[in-house]
Amino acid sequence: MTVHQQAYEVGAFAQHLRDLVARLDPGRGWYGVFARRDPAGMRSCLDGVEIPPWDVVESLLADLAALHGTRFAEEVSVRAAALYSASAAAHDRRPGGRQELVHRLELMVREQHRAAERLRGPAPADPVALAWARDDHERATARCAELRKRLAAVAVPEGWLRSEGGEGP
């Protein structure tokens, strides 16, 4: 994959993501939560600098379904999934991409452990705090699995498998 192809793949998903959030209310739903909790992170995803975790995209699609109907959101999700996969693969295969994935996985494993500790500790009096701890743990767990899958995909050189047209070793 050329640098131009990589930039195209990442840019196509970023544009799709911008089009998606343009249909959402930035003050409500998950989009509002993400924008308040990590505005810089959300901006870098919309700009194509970072690839958001898939659970974030799913949450934005849930917001879309709430506002515009499940059928419309399902249609948008098909294209989103295809663009996301291509974008993540392109992002991960660029120079330093694998090392970035390793670093993110290390951070996310720590986040997963912190969230698990919050769940194992004394139950918070506030049910909202408990719900956030559960959500944080579920998201961290999903993100660890996603990062491991992306790392496994990067570990195999492009064209290595016979099914990809390469001769292999």
N, C-alpha and C positions, 0 to 999 in steps of 0.2 A: 504494500500500500504506500503510495507516495505521500509526501507531506501535504500536497494539495488535496488529495483524497481524504486524508485525515481531517484537515481543516473543514472540508465540505461536510463530512459526516457529523462532526461536532457542531458546526454552525447550523445544519439542518435541524438537529434536535433542539438546539437553543431557540431557534425561531419558532418551532412547534410549541415549546414550553412557554415562550412569550405570548404566543397566540392563545394558548390555553388560559394563562393567568389573566389575560385581558378580558376574559369572559367571567372572571370571578370578582367577588367583593373583597378588596384587600383588608377590610376591617373585620371580616367574619370568617368562620370556618377554619379549616386547617391552614389555608393560605394566610389568613390573618395571624394565626399562631406562629407559623414559620417566619413570617415577616417581622413579628415582634421579637421572637426568641433569637433569631439570627439574621438580621437584615443584610449584613455583609455577605453571608453565605448564600442567601437567596439571590442577591444581586449577582454574585459570581456565577451561579448556575444559570440565571437568565442571560448573562453575557457570554456564556459558553466557556468560561474559564474553568469551571468545575462541572462535574457530572453529579447531579443529585442522587442520593440513594433511591432505589426504585420505590421504597415505601413512601417516600415523599411524593413521588409522581402519582402513586395510587391514591394517596390522600387528596391530592389536588383533583384527581378524576372523580373522587367521591363528592367533593365540593361542586364540581361541574354537574354531576348527576342530580344533586339536590336543587340546583338552580335551573337546569335545562332539561332534565329528564334522563332516566337510565339509558334509554336507547341511544340518545345522542352521545352520552359519555362513553358507552361501549364502542360506538363507531370511532370516536376520537382515540380511545385506548388502543385500538388495533394499530393505528399509525404510530401512536406514541411508543408502543412496545418495540416496533420494528426500528424506528429511529433511535430509540434509547440503546438497543443492543448494538447497532452499528456505531453509534457515538461512543459508547463505553469501550468497545473493542478498539476503536481508533485512538481514543484517549490513552488507553492502557498500553498500546504498542508504541507510543512515541518514546523517544529517549527519556529515560528516567521514570517511565510510567510504572514499571514493575516495582521499583523501589518506593514510589509514592503509594502504591497499593499496600505494600508491606507496612509502611508507616501508618497508614490509615487503619489497617487491621489491628495493629498494636494499640492504637488509641481507642478503637471501638471495643476491643476486648476489655480494656480498663473501664470504659464506660459501662459495659455490660456487667462487670463485677461490682462497680459502684451501685448500679441500679438494683442488682440482686441483694446487696447488703441492705439497701433501703427497704427492700421487701421482707428480708429476714429479721430485721430489727423490730423494736417495739412498734406496733401498728400506730401510725399517726392518728391523732384525734380528728384531723381534718380528712374527710373522705376524698376530697379533691386531690390532696397531696398523695394519697394512696393510689388514686387513679393515674396520676402523673408518673408515679414510680413504676406502675405496671406498664404504662405506655412506653416509658423510657427503656424498660427492660425488653419488651417485645421488639421495639425498633432496633435496639442494639443487637439483639440476637439475630434478627433478620438481616441487618447490615453486615454482621460478621459472616453469615452464610453467603451473602452476595459477594463480599470481598474475596472470600476463599474461592468461590466459583470463578470470579474474574481472574484471580491469580493463577488458577489452574489453566485457564484458557491462554494466558500470556506465556506460561511455561513451555508451551508447545510452539516451536517456530512455525510461522506461516508457510504453507506448502509442504510441510513435513509428512503429512498423512497422504497415502496414495489416493484417497477419495478427494483430496484437494488438488490432485494433478501433479504433485511432486513425486520424485523418485524415492525419497527417503534415503537412509544411509546405505 
